[in-house]
Amino acid sequence: MIRNLLTPFILLLTAACLLCAGCTMPSDLLTPADGASNPDNDTITDISPTPTGPAFRTTPLYFTSLHSMQKLLHPDMTLALPGYLPEGYLFTDGSYAPASETGWRSVGYQRGSERVVLYQQHLDKGTFPIGSAVASMAPADTTIAGEPATLVVGKVTELFWSRDNLTLRLTGTLPAEEMIRIAESVHPAPYDPDTTPPYEYLPPANPMEKRFEIGQTHSADNRTVTFVSLECTPDGCEAVFLVDLVASPTIDPPPRGTSPPRSPDPVAVFRVDNGTPLRTTGSYSYRAEGDGTLIFWRTDPIPSGTKVFHATFTQFRDQIGLWEFSVSL
């Protein structure tokens, strides 16, 4: 009960610290690509990125700027960062648990709907537990830059290794060979106030501010998707789609209550002018609309001179297909 009473105070104190430190706690909490929960939450899954237990259940700080994260940790800590990522990947989010006994940190990168996350902590604080609820193969021995490492392959690929007095864990959906290449490029990246860290996202100098009513429809594999609208502001764009999937709940709602619509589980990538994929900056949401479901998807802001907005869907629930949109702006 005491904990419940203190919770509002702790949240206010945390928010004040975030503002002073130049970091943020977004309204949509950032989640690793492999579905692992925050290791400091009360509910911890089998694929928690850090050791578990009461000592580790603390609220981490969240960052949307890699440079700001480096600055906050400087000079006590130096982040290890990948020097190589496949084309199109950009930094999206970082986290740091200063009150945790391990002081774990993570940095996440995204390309479209694909993510790669690197977790790290000092070696003398213990190593990350090997094994995952989403693994389909037993851990295998490998090497990273000549050092012993462990590879776990499944729905996500995981690598565990140590170097530079750090223990590290890399997760992502890329092939094992590409993940090993990323891991081998990881090195300490000291904070430099005049140097932007690699793969940092830089917003457009002149973002677009306009709303577009689109109404473009594409049908494939007995599935129809309509691109309803696109609204862009300096903070980002929101694309709205209608898909002909019934949004009725899968369970009966409680008395006098309602249940959320079942997720259409879309997989999509967004681009402008045939460039690199846009980052999706918030989790999408759904709303029932007759016999279909509305999907609201947020992306980074786009330059004011953008000519074409591209949206490509490749999956809805268990259905694989291709639904492409190219909209002139």
N, C-alpha and C positions, 0 to 999 in steps of 0.2 A: 504493500500500500504506500509506504514511504517513497518507493521508487516511482510510483505513478504520480504522486504529488510533486516530485522533483522534476518530472519530465518536461513540463512547460518551461521551467527555469533553465534547464540544461539546453533546450532547443534555442531559447533566446540568447544565452551566452555563446552557444556555438555560432549562431548567425552573426553576432557582433564580431567574433573572432574572424569569421570568413571575410567580412567586409574590410576589416583592417588588414588582412593578409593578402587581399587581392584575389581571393578565390571565391567560389560560389557554391551554393547548395541548390541545384536546380529543382524545380517543382516535380519533374519526372526523374526519380533517382536513377543514376546511371548503373547499368547492370552488365557484367562481363558477358561476352558472346556465348560462352559455354553454359550459361544459365545458372552459374554458381551464385548463391546468395551472398549478401554482405557477410563476411566472416564474423562481424561483431553484432549481428542481430540475434535476437533470442532464438529464432528458428534457423538452424544451420544444417545444410544439406550435406550429403556425402561427398560433394565435389567442391566444398569450401576451399578457397585458394590459400588459406593460412591455417596453422594449427588452431584447434578449437578448444573451448573451455571458457569458464566465466572470466578469466583474465583477459581474454581477447575480444570480449563483447563490448566494444566501445564505438562511438560514432566517428567515422573518419571524415576528413575534410575532402571536398570534391573540387576539382579544377576543370575549367574549360580552356585555360591557356597554359601551355607547357612552359613558357617562359616565366609566368607567374609562379608556377609550381617550383621551378628551379630556384627562383629568387627566395621563396619562403624557406626552402630547405638549406640554402646557403648561409653560412659556411659549414654548418654542422654535418650536412649530408650532401653527397653528389649522386644524382640520378645516373643509372646506367641506361643508355638508350640505344635502339637499333640504328646502325648506320646505313642499313639497306632494308627497304620494303618494296614489294612489287609496285609497279606503276599505279598511281591512283589512290594509294593509301595516304591518309592524313590523320594527324592527332585529333582525337575527339574528347577524351576525358582522362583525368588522372585522379588518384585518391591517395591519401596518406593518413595513417592512424597514429597520431602522436601519443595518445594515451595507452596504446597497446604495448604490451611488454616486448613485442618484436619490432615495433615501429615499421610495419610493412608498408610498402608503396606499390602502386600499380599505374601503368600508363596504357591507354587503349587507343587503337588506330582503326580507321574504318575506310572501306571502299565500297560504296553502295550499301548493300545489306551484309557485307562480309566484314568481320572484325578479327583483330589480333590484339591480345592483351599480354603484357609483360608484368609479372609480379616479382618483387625483390625485397630482401631484407638482409641485414648483416648476418654473416655466417655464424657468429657466436651466439645468435638468438635462436638457432635451431633451423632445420631444413623444412621445406614444404612436404606435406604427406603425399606419397605417390599412390595413385589409384583413383579412379573416377567412376561415378555411376553411369557415365555415358561411354565408357571404354568398351570396345568389342574385342580387343586383343590383350594378352598379358603384357606387362612391361618388358621392354627389350633394351639391352645394353647398346649404347652407341657412343660417339665422341663428339664434342663441340670444341673446335680449335685445338684438338689433341687432348682435351681433358675428358675424363669419364662423364657420361651423361645417361639419362634414362628416357626412353621414348615410349609413349603410350598412344595408341591409335584407336580411334572410335568415331563417334559422331563429331567430335573435335579431336585435334591432334595436340598432344601435350609433350613438352620437353622439360626435364629437370636437370640442372647442372649448377656448378659453383665456379666462380672466378672472381679475382680482385676482392677477396674477402666478402663476397656476396653470395647468397644462395638465390637462384632464379628459377622461375617457372614461366614458360611461354605457352599460350593456348591460342588456337585458331582452327579454321576449317580448311586451310591450305594443305596441299600434299606434304608428306613428311620431308621430302627433299628440300622443298621451299622453306619449310619451317626451320630446318637445320641451317640453311643459308642465312636466314634472319638471325637465328641465335648466335651464329659465328660472328655476326657483325656488331653484336652488343658490346659496348665499351662505356666506361665512365665518361659523362659529358659535363664538365664543370660549367657552372653558371657564368655567363659573360653578359653584362648589361647591354652591350652593343651588338650582340650576335643572336639572331633568331635560331633556336634549336632546329634540328632537321625534322622535316615533316610537320612543322607547325602550320596550322590553318591561318590564312590571312584573309579577312573579309574584303569584299570589293570596296573601292574608294567611293564609288557612286552607285549604291544599291537601287534596284528597281522598286518603285512604289506604285502599284497598279493592280486592279482586279480584272480578271478575264472570265467571262462566261463562255464555256467551251462547247459542251454538248457533243463531243466526238465519241462515237461508239465503235467498238471492235469486237467481233465474234470469232471464236476459234474453239474447236473441240467441244462443241455444245455448251460453251460458256460465253456469256456476253458481259462486257465491261464497258462502262461509260465514263469518260473523263468529264466530270461535271463542271468544275471551276478551278481556277488558280488565283490565289491572292498573295501578293508579295509586298513586304514592308522592309524597312532597314533591318529589322530583327530576324527576318526569315520569310519563307514562303510556305503556304499551306495548300496542298493539292487535294481535291475531293473527288472520289470515284464512287460509282455505283456498280456493284457486282450482283448478278442474279443468283445469289446464294441465300437461302432462307435463313433469317437471323433469329429464328425462334430458339429459346433456351433449351438446353439438353436436360435440365432438371426442372421439376415443378417448383414454382416460387413459394415462399412461406405465405401464410395467411396475410392478406392485405399488403403483400409485398410484390416486388418484381425481380426477375432475374436478368442479368446482362445478356445481350445477344451472344450467340456462339461466334467465336472468332473465325473469320474466313482464312486465317493463316496465310496472308499473301507474302510473296517474295518478289521484290521489285528493286529496280535501279533507276535513278533519275540523273539526267545529264542536261547540259545546255550547250548548244552550238557544237555538238559532237566532241565536247571536251571530256575531262575526267569526271567520274561520277560525283554527284553532290553528296554531302554528308546528310544523313537524316538526324535532325537535332532533337527529336522527341519521339516518344512512342506513339504510334498511330492508335486511333480509337474507332469504335464502330457504333452505328445506330441503325436500328431496324427501319426500313423504308418499304412498306408494302411487301412484295415478294422478294425483295433484295436487301442488301446491306450497304450502307454508306461507309466509306473508308476515308478517314482524315489523316493525311500524312504530311509532316512538317520537314522542311529541308533548310539548308543554309540560305541566306539571301543571295540573290543573283545580280550581276551587273546590269545597270540601266540600259546598256546597249545590246542586251541579249536578243537574238533574233528568233531562236527556236528552243522550245522546252521539250525534252524527250522523256518519256516514261515507258519502261519495259517491265511487264509482269511475266514471271516464268512459272509461278505455282500458286494454286489456291487449295488449301488443305492437302489432300493426297493427289490432286490432279496436276500433272505437269503439262505445260503448254507454252505458248508465246502470244502475248497480247501487247502490241506495240502502239505507241502514240507519239506523233511528232506535231507539235502545235506551234504555229507561227505567232509570235508576240508583237 
